Amino acid sequence: MFFRQVLAIFQKDLLAEWRGKEMLGSMLIFGLLVIVVFSFAFEPDEETTIAMMPGLLWISFHFSATLGLNRSFAGEVRLGALQGLLAAPMDRSALYVGKVAANFVFMLFADVILLVCFAILYNFSVLPFLGWLLLTVFAGTLGLAVVGTLFAAVALNTRMSEVLLPILQLPITVPLMIASIQATDALIRPESGGHFLSWMQMLIVFDILFFVLCFWLFEYVIEE
């Protein structure tokens, strides 16, 4: 029953996004804007630019994800469907897991497109380590979805939710961003001496720890 409820929430969000394309559209436009602006600010062939690439890449991921998460519950609030979901005989945790799954799919799709655009604009080939890079993007994006979905629910009923969400989310996701940037840097610049597997382990631990914590807290957050 729990997994059916999760699947129902997941399918609902996918269908709503397929019809409106509001979340993906805003994420892609903003992420591409960040990448394009940075591409004019730095010379792609310079060593310093290569060293800054992981940070620039994850900044664009994080900003676009935050913009998308701000719209995570927008449909339910605008249409008054959230109260109906909360009144329905369903587990509150199923709502959280379904939202995380949908947000993760949207964010991952946007991140892959942004990664392709980043590689083209910076004239940088990621093919030699594409598999490991996608794994890093997968783990980092999952952590953003796990934490961001909870804080999107926290900011839901506030007047300044667009401002409150990044304020709440950013301090918690700093370790995630550091691990994601360092793991990406270890792939792009192996000579830097970074330990890719160590940073990946940190990403996995972050994802598991915060998923369990947010899963437990969501029921109390959404009822407030």
C-alpha positions in Angstrom: 0.0 0.0 0.0 2.8 2.4 0.9 4.5 1.9 -2.5 1.2 2.4 -4.3 0.8 5.7 -2.6 4.3 6.8 -3.5 3.8 5.7 -7.1 0.5 7.7 -7.3 2.2 10.9 -6.0 5.1 10.3 -8.4 2.9 9.8 -11.4 0.7 12.8 -10.5 3.7 15.1 -10.4 5.1 13.7 -13.6 1.8 14.2 -15.4 1.4 17.7 -14.0 4.9 18.7 -15.2 4.4 17.1 -18.6 1.3 19.2 -19.1 2.7 22.5 -17.7 6.5 22.1 -17.9 6.8 25.0 -15.4 9.4 23.4 -13.1 11.7 22.0 -15.8 11.4 25.1 -17.9 12.4 27.5 -15.1 15.3 25.2 -14.0 16.8 24.8 -17.5 16.5 28.5 -18.3 18.1 29.6 -15.1 20.8 27.0 -15.2 21.7 27.7 -18.8 21.8 31.4 -18.0 24.4 30.8 -15.2 26.5 28.6 -17.4 26.5 31.1 -20.3 27.4 34.1 -18.1 30.3 32.1 -16.6 31.5 31.1 -20.0 31.9 34.7 -21.0 33.7 35.5 -17.7 36.4 32.8 -18.0 38.7 31.5 -20.8 37.9 27.8 -21.4 41.6 26.8 -22.1 43.1 28.4 -19.0 44.3 26.1 -16.2 42.5 28.2 -13.6 39.3 27.8 -15.5 39.7 24.0 -15.5 40.3 24.1 -11.8 37.1 26.2 -11.3 34.9 24.0 -13.5 33.6 21.7 -10.8 32.5 24.6 -8.7 30.9 26.4 -11.6 29.1 23.3 -12.6 27.6 22.5 -9.2 26.7 26.2 -8.6 24.5 26.0 -11.7 23.1 22.7 -10.5 22.3 24.0 -7.1 20.7 27.3 -8.2 18.5 25.6 -10.8 17.5 22.9 -8.3 16.5 25.6 -5.7 14.4 27.4 -8.3 12.7 24.1 -9.2 12.1 23.1 -5.5 10.4 26.4 -4.9 7.7 25.1 -7.3 7.6 21.6 -5.8 4.3 22.2 -3.9 3.1 25.1 -5.9 0.5 23.2 -7.8 -1.0 21.7 -4.6 -1.2 25.1 -2.9 -2.5 26.9 -5.9 -5.3 24.4 -6.6 -6.0 23.7 -3.0 -5.1 20.1 -3.4 -2.6 19.9 -0.5 -5.4 19.8 2.1 -7.1 17.1 0.2 -3.9 15.0 0.1 -3.4 15.5 3.8 -7.1 14.6 4.5 -6.8 11.4 2.4 -6.2 8.1 4.2 -2.5 7.9 3.2 0.8 7.9 4.9 2.4 11.3 5.1 5.8 9.7 4.4 4.5 8.4 1.1 3.8 12.0 0.1 7.4 12.9 0.9 8.9 9.9 -0.9 6.8 10.5 -4.0 7.7 14.2 -4.0 11.4 13.3 -3.6 11.3 10.8 -6.5 9.5 13.3 -8.8 11.9 16.2 -7.9 14.9 14.0 -8.3 13.8 13.0 -11.8 13.2 16.6 -12.8 16.5 17.8 -11.3 18.5 14.9 -12.8 17.0 15.5 -16.3 17.9 19.2 -16.0 21.4 18.5 -14.7 22.2 16.1 -17.6 21.2 18.8 -20.1 23.2 21.4 -18.2 26.2 19.1 -18.2 26.0 18.7 -21.9 25.7 22.5 -22.4 28.6 23.0 -20.0 30.9 20.6 -21.9 30.0 22.3 -25.2 30.5 25.9 -24.1 33.7 25.2 -22.2 35.0 23.0 -25.0 35.7 20.2 -22.5 35.3 16.5 -23.1 33.8 14.4 -20.3 33.7 11.2 -22.2 36.8 9.6 -20.6 35.1 9.7 -17.2 31.5 10.1 -18.1 30.2 7.1 -16.1 31.8 8.2 -12.9 30.7 11.8 -13.5 27.1 10.7 -14.0 27.3 8.7 -10.8 28.5 11.8 -9.0 25.7 13.9 -10.4 23.2 11.2 -9.5 24.4 11.1 -5.8 24.7 14.9 -5.5 21.3 15.5 -7.1 19.6 12.9 -4.9 20.9 14.7 -1.8 19.6 18.0 -3.0 16.2 16.5 -3.7 16.1 14.8 -0.3 16.9 17.9 1.7 15.2 20.4 -0.6 11.8 18.6 -0.6 11.6 18.8 3.2 12.6 22.5 3.3 10.2 23.2 0.4 7.5 21.9 2.7 8.8 24.0 5.6 8.7 27.1 3.5 5.3 26.2 2.1 3.0 28.4 4.2 5.3 31.4 4.6 4.9 34.6 2.7 8.5 34.6 1.5 9.0 30.9 0.6 11.2 31.8 -2.4 13.6 33.5 0.0 13.3 31.2 2.9 14.0 28.0 1.0 17.6 28.8 0.0 18.3 30.2 3.4 17.2 27.0 5.1 18.7 24.6 2.5 22.1 26.1 1.8 23.7 25.6 5.3 22.6 22.0 5.4 23.7 21.2 1.8 27.2 22.7 2.2 28.8 19.3 3.0 27.0 17.8 0.0 28.2 20.6 -2.3 31.8 20.3 -1.0 31.8 16.5 -1.6 30.2 16.9 -5.0 32.7 19.5 -6.1 35.7 17.6 -4.8 34.5 14.3 -6.4 34.0 16.1 -9.7 37.4 17.8 -9.4 39.1 14.4 -8.8 37.7 13.2 -12.1 38.5 16.3 -14.1 41.9 16.8 -12.6 43.4 13.5 -11.4 46.7 15.1 -10.9 45.3 17.3 -8.2 45.5 14.3 -5.8 41.8 14.2 -5.0 40.3 10.9 -3.6 37.2 10.3 -5.7 36.0 7.2 -3.8 36.3 9.0 -0.4 34.2 11.9 -1.6 31.7 9.5 -3.1 31.4 7.6 0.2 30.7 11.0 1.8 27.9 11.7 -0.7 26.3 8.3 -0.2 26.4 8.7 3.6 24.9 12.1 3.3 22.1 10.8 1.1 21.2 7.9 3.4 21.5 9.9 6.6 19.4 12.8 5.5 16.8 10.6 3.7 16.1 8.8 7.0 16.0 12.0 9.0 13.8 13.9 6.5 11.5 10.9 6.1 11.0 10.9 9.8 10.5 14.7 10.1 8.2 15.3 7.1 5.0 14.2 8.9 5.6 16.8 11.6 6.6 19.5 9.1 3.7 19.1 6.8 1.1 19.2 9.6 2.3 22.6 10.8 
